[in-house]
Amino acid sequence: LQILSNLANDYGDSVHGADHKERSGPQRAVQSGAIAAGTMKQAIATTAGLAVVFGLALILLAFGLAGLWLVLIFALLGAAAIWAAIAYTASSRPYGYVGLGDLFVLIFFGWVGVAGSYFLHTAALSGAILLPATSCGLLAVAVLNVNNIRDIESDRKAGKQSIPVRLGRERARLYHWTLLVGAVLGAIVYVLLQPGNAWEWLFLLATPLLLRNGLAVTRGETAAELDPYLKQMSLSTLAFVILLGLGQLLS
């Protein structure tokens, strides 16, 4: 699904004009001519097909035919996730161009991704699981926010009304801090609610990485200055969720 989203975003932003010669950041395949638009559409269709095959296999493995209604629910969630990955930029009315990308990232990378995976493994669901799900979702939104702050000028010219374009650079920076702090607080509350030991606090080792990213986004003025911190935010998110999960296992 992540690969599908990346391919669809490359295609969609090229078609809608958000990717152009003045855009900063890594080279985009369709806009640069490295991959033809038709070839990219074929790659999108192939990746979506693979997501369907492996997604259905996972659902059937988890619930079997006896849990047909659960199979149906998760199949619908999977279909919605595929739609969301494509429709972000590669649809006739891309929701990423009206500032809804952050919400969909929170839903599918946070609540559905984490709480849904938890249910697949345990066949149980509790309200508490929404706390780490929200933490993961907020960090995924923060990755998108760094990208959108970096591209704020080119997106504004292309008519892409991302959250930073709507808020302006300064308020988008405050929004970024809200995402980072909210993610850490969600994990803290979750640990406090769960009986365990000191291992549960492992995720705090990743907070200096988040602090570094927040400061860089606050100070960065140009796309070139912000570009390295898109990767850094992604890796910081990875470190946070690995440590959070490892802490749960060790506790």
JOKACOR-V559074 format. One record per residue. N is the residue number from 1. PHI is phi in degrees with one decimal (* if undefined). PSI is psi in degrees with one decimal (NA if undefined). D_FIRST is the distance of its C-alpha to the first C-alpha in Angstrom with 2 decimals. Layout:
N|PHI|PSI|D_FIRST ; N|PHI|PSI|D_FIRST
//
This chain:
1|*|-38.2|0.00 ; 2|-65.9|-42.7|3.81 ; 3|-62.4|-42.8|5.43 ; 4|-58.6|-44.6|4.88 ; 5|-62.0|-42.3|6.09 ; 6|-64.6|-43.1|8.63 ; 7|-64.6|-45.2|9.85 ; 8|-65.0|-36.1|10.32 ; 9|-67.2|-40.4|11.99 ; 10|-61.0|-46.2|14.20 ; 11|-67.4|-48.5|15.25 ; 12|-64.6|-43.7|15.78 ; 13|-66.7|-30.7|17.76 ; 14|-69.1|-44.8|19.85 ; 15|-64.6|-40.4|20.70 ; 16|-89.3|-1.4|21.59 ; 17|90.1|4.0|23.55 ; 18|-73.3|-27.6|21.91 ; 19|-94.6|117.7|21.67 ; 20|-147.9|-179.8|25.28 ; 21|-63.4|-28.2|27.81 ; 22|-82.5|-9.6|28.67 ; 23|-68.4|138.9|25.18 ; 24|-90.6|172.3|24.97 ; 25|99.9|-175.7|22.31 ; 26|-64.6|153.9|20.76 ; 27|-63.0|136.7|21.30 ; 28|-98.2|138.4|18.81 ; 29|-65.4|-49.0|18.56 ; 30|-72.3|-45.3|19.39 ; 31|-61.1|-37.9|21.87 ; 32|-79.7|-13.1|23.68 ; 33|88.9|2.4|23.98 ; 34|-65.3|-32.5|22.45 ; 35|-131.1|131.8|20.13 ; 36|-68.9|150.4|21.38 ; 37|-58.7|-40.4|19.61 ; 38|-64.1|-39.6|19.88 ; 39|-65.7|-39.1|18.39 ; 40|-65.3|-37.7|15.33 ; 41|-62.9|-38.1|15.01 ; 42|-64.7|-39.7|15.32 ; 43|-64.9|-38.9|12.56 ; 44|-62.8|-45.6|10.22 ; 45|-63.9|-41.6|11.71 ; 46|-64.1|-44.9|11.53 ; 47|-65.3|-40.2|7.87 ; 48|-62.5|-40.9|7.49 ; 49|-62.2|-41.7|10.40 ; 50|-64.1|-38.8|9.27 ; 51|-62.2|-39.2|6.49 ; 52|-64.6|-48.1|9.65 ; 53|-61.4|-51.7|12.00 ; 54|-72.4|-32.0|10.76 ; 55|-64.8|-45.7|9.90 ; 56|-64.8|-39.2|13.41 ; 57|-61.4|-42.5|14.97 ; 58|-64.0|-44.3|14.01 ; 59|-63.9|-44.4|15.34 ; 60|-66.4|-35.9|18.42 ; 61|-65.1|-36.9|19.08 ; 62|-74.8|-41.4|19.09 ; 63|-114.6|-25.3|21.23 ; 64|68.0|176.7|22.79 ; 65|-70.4|-19.6|24.50 ; 66|-67.3|-29.4|26.84 ; 67|-100.5|53.5|24.25 ; 68|-60.7|-37.8|23.43 ; 69|-68.5|-32.9|23.14 ; 70|-70.6|-37.6|20.54 ; 71|-59.1|-43.5|18.61 ; 72|-64.8|-45.2|18.89 ; 73|-60.8|-47.1|17.88 ; 74|-72.1|-28.9|14.67 ; 75|-65.1|-39.6|13.93 ; 76|-66.5|-40.4|14.55 ; 77|-62.8|-40.4|12.34 ; 78|-64.1|-41.7|9.41 ; 79|-63.2|-40.1|10.66 ; 80|-64.8|-38.1|11.04 ; 81|-65.3|-40.6|7.54 ; 82|-64.7|-44.0|6.70 ; 83|-59.1|-45.8|9.97 ; 84|-63.1|-38.5|9.50 ; 85|-63.7|-36.5|6.73 ; 86|-85.1|-43.8|9.35 ; 87|-74.7|-9.1|12.46 ; 88|-53.9|-47.7|12.46 ; 89|-132.3|-20.5|14.47 ; 90|-101.4|46.8|14.24 ; 91|-134.8|171.6|16.32 ; 92|-67.1|-27.1|20.09 ; 93|-131.0|75.4|20.06 ; 94|-65.3|125.4|17.18 ; 95|-71.9|-19.9|17.16 ; 96|-66.3|-19.9|16.48 ; 97|-87.1|-2.9|19.93 ; 98|-121.1|19.0|21.70 ; 99|81.6|18.1|20.60 ; 100|-99.4|0.9|18.16 ; 101|-59.9|-40.9|15.11 ; 102|-60.9|-43.0|16.36 ; 103|-62.7|-44.6|16.74 ; 104|-68.9|-33.7|13.27 ; 105|-64.2|-44.2|11.93 ; 106|-59.8|-42.4|14.62 ; 107|-66.0|-52.0|13.80 ; 108|-88.8|-31.1|10.11 ; 109|-89.0|-17.3|10.16 ; 110|-106.2|-81.7|13.72 ; 111|-63.9|-51.1|15.26 ; 112|-70.5|-45.3|12.68 ; 113|-62.5|-46.1|10.83 ; 114|-86.6|-54.5|14.29 ; 115|-65.6|-37.0|16.67 ; 116|-64.8|-42.9|14.60 ; 117|-64.4|-39.0|14.24 ; 118|-59.9|-44.2|17.93 ; 119|-67.4|-38.1|18.93 ; 120|-58.6|-36.4|17.27 ; 121|-86.1|-30.2|19.41 ; 122|-113.8|-15.2|22.52 ; 123|56.4|28.7|22.80 ; 124|-142.0|158.1|24.17 ; 125|-146.7|135.1|23.30 ; 126|-130.3|157.0|25.41 ; 127|-62.6|-29.9|25.61 ; 128|-62.8|-30.6|25.73 ; 129|-66.2|-19.3|22.13 ; 130|-68.3|-20.8|21.20 ; 131|-68.2|-56.2|22.86 ; 132|-66.4|-28.9|20.61 ; 133|-62.7|-42.0|17.58 ; 134|-68.0|-39.4|19.03 ; 135|-58.0|-48.6|19.81 ; 136|-63.4|-41.1|16.30 ; 137|-63.7|-42.1|15.16 ; 138|-65.1|-37.4|18.14 ; 139|-68.1|-36.4|17.48 ; 140|-64.5|-38.9|13.97 ; 141|-63.5|-37.9|15.94 ; 142|-62.1|-37.0|18.52 ; 143|-60.1|-47.5|16.29 ; 144|-62.6|-37.4|15.65 ; 145|-66.1|-40.0|19.37 ; 146|-60.1|-44.7|20.57 ; 147|-58.4|-44.5|18.74 ; 148|-75.0|-31.3|20.30 ; 149|-68.1|-41.3|23.69 ; 150|-58.0|-42.2|23.73 ; 151|-94.5|16.0|23.10 ; 152|-58.1|-40.8|25.34 ; 153|-72.3|-45.3|28.06 ; 154|-68.3|-35.6|26.11 ; 155|-66.3|-39.6|23.99 ; 156|-62.5|-41.9|27.29 ; 157|-65.6|-33.0|28.81 ; 158|-85.5|-3.7|25.96 ; 159|80.6|16.3|26.18 ; 160|-86.3|108.2|22.79 ; 161|-88.9|66.6|23.74 ; 162|-68.6|170.1|21.41 ; 163|-58.2|-46.8|22.73 ; 164|-60.9|-36.2|24.70 ; 165|-63.7|-41.6|26.19 ; 166|-69.5|-40.8|27.28 ; 167|-83.2|-31.0|28.59 ; 168|92.9|159.4|30.03 ; 169|-60.4|-46.0|29.66 ; 170|-64.8|-47.3|31.87 ; 171|-70.6|-27.7|30.40 ; 172|-66.5|-32.5|26.83 ; 173|-67.2|-42.9|28.03 ; 174|-62.6|-39.8|29.41 ; 175|-59.9|-38.6|26.17 ; 176|-62.8|-44.5|24.47 ; 177|-62.2|-37.2|27.07 ; 178|-60.8|-41.5|26.49 ; 179|-63.9|-46.0|22.83 ; 180|-65.7|-47.9|23.88 ; 181|-65.8|-41.2|26.88 ; 182|-60.7|-38.9|25.17 ; 183|-64.3|-44.6|22.57 ; 184|-67.2|-43.0|25.49 ; 185|-62.9|-39.6|27.65 ; 186|-59.5|-42.7|25.12 ; 187|-68.4|-38.5|24.96 ; 188|-62.3|-47.2|28.76 ; 189|-62.2|-40.6|29.45 ; 190|-60.2|-46.1|27.24 ; 191|-64.2|-40.0|29.19 ; 192|-63.9|-29.5|32.45 ; 193|-83.4|-15.1|31.79 ; 194|-106.4|132.9|31.02 ; 195|-68.7|131.6|33.88 ; 196|-172.4|-152.3|33.30 ; 197|-134.6|-169.2|34.64 ; 198|-63.7|-22.4|34.32 ; 199|-60.4|-26.5|31.26 ; 200|-62.6|-19.2|29.19 ; 201|-91.6|10.8|29.91 ; 202|-55.4|-33.8|28.26 ; 203|-59.6|-22.7|25.56 ; 204|-64.0|-20.7|28.44 ; 205|-63.9|-21.0|28.61 ; 206|-88.0|-10.1|25.55 ; 207|-63.8|-33.9|27.27 ; 208|-60.3|-32.5|29.25 ; 209|-66.1|-40.2|26.09 ; 210|-68.1|-39.1|25.04 ; 211|-61.8|-44.1|28.64 ; 212|-59.8|-41.7|28.67 ; 213|-66.1|-43.9|25.63 ; 214|-60.2|-42.0|27.22 ; 215|-66.6|-39.5|30.47 ; 216|-65.4|-41.3|29.00 ; 217|-66.7|-36.3|27.25 ; 218|-66.0|-39.2|30.57 ; 219|-89.0|-25.9|32.63 ; 220|-67.8|130.6|30.53 ; 221|-109.4|-26.2|31.93 ; 222|-116.1|161.7|30.40 ; 223|-61.7|-37.4|27.01 ; 224|-64.4|-36.3|28.17 ; 225|-70.7|-33.5|29.05 ; 226|-85.8|-25.6|25.74 ; 227|-54.8|-44.2|23.43 ; 228|-62.8|-24.0|23.87 ; 229|-86.0|-4.8|23.01 ; 230|-70.1|-48.1|19.45 ; 231|-64.2|-40.7|18.80 ; 232|-63.5|-36.9|21.27 ; 233|-67.6|-39.4|19.54 ; 234|-62.7|-45.4|16.23 ; 235|-69.3|-34.2|18.40 ; 236|-65.2|-40.1|20.46 ; 237|-62.5|-44.1|17.61 ; 238|-59.8|-45.6|16.72 ; 239|-61.8|-42.4|20.47 ; 240|-61.4|-49.2|20.88 ; 241|-71.9|-33.9|18.37 ; 242|-64.5|-45.6|19.60 ; 243|-66.5|-37.2|23.14 ; 244|-63.9|-46.0|22.60 ; 245|-67.4|-41.3|21.25 ; 246|-62.8|-39.6|23.95 ; 247|-61.3|-38.1|26.55 ; 248|-66.3|-39.4|25.73 ; 249|-66.1|-43.0|26.11 ; 250|-75.1|-19.9|29.35 ; 251|-83.9|NA|30.83
//
